[in-house]
Amino acid sequence: MAAKAKAYIVESVGGGWDAWDAENARLATLLSKVAEANVHRSGSVGGKVSDLMAVFDRGTLTERFVHIIRFYSGILGSDLADRRMANEVRRRIATAQLNSDFLEARMADLRKIRFTGRSAKERTDAIREAMAPVPPDSDVRFQRDSRQRRPASESRDIGVTIEETGLRMSPREVGLHRSAQRQEFERAEREQPGQTDVQNDWDRYRDVLKWHAGTKEWTARNEHRWVAEMQELQLPVGAGPSGTTNAMMNAAQALGGELYATRLACIGFLVGARHHTLVEVLVAAEPFGAGMTRGQKMYRNVEPYSEAKLRTFGKNGKFPDEAPDAPGRGRS
């Protein structure tokens, strides 16, 4: 998927693959649409052109996931929304070997939207929504009403190290963390010279991540019927059915991502970075054809892994439904 996104970007810049290597001004302008410098957002690498290029060339799961999503709506979606570019965009799509039928449907949806008089944010939100339609049978349609924002007084910090997430960090992600830590130290020094206990550097092996977690931003509304259903099944919920998974599954259709590999990427990133629980990802991917089992048997059916492989991930080699206190166990 990253390779096809890169191919589309190269076609947009013009000049063939040499344009990518040259880091020219047009490339810098285009990549600025996917840049994210907020260290609290997982997968961020900042706005340096060479770093953004590296994400598409050899990025980690976290940074590729974030930047593919941003490419999908920020670059591809914006192009599809521009009626004046229709023929040129079709040429780029064909050359980059994207899914033209799927993207024609997205273009048709975008043409139904009146952008006149809308703010930049409203335009961005409308494009993002049109590029990632929610299937009519998707649990994602319950997302808005099944969760509520936590009080501002509560921390959004993920509170764990990168090792505890099971994810990897690139030198670019580490660099953004170190830069943010130095800025925090310098600010503290200005306020209390020589008296601060803030560290002047950040260590990936020692320090907790600066990422904010979706499950720290949102909490479930226990009275909502979707939440109640998940609780009845004793499945953990956090931020509600995953809209990000829905967006990535749509992006996969456009960029040729394999069904279960894409869902696995969603699980790795969103569960690892504490944005969602497993069931919240699985239910969002299900309408796209990624099968799942609702209930405690869910953990035995997570393709592309076999049940035997999934068992090795469990505590003491057991699935949750095999625990002594699992629902239904110990009953006649």
Disulfide bonds with the S-S distance in Angstrom:
none
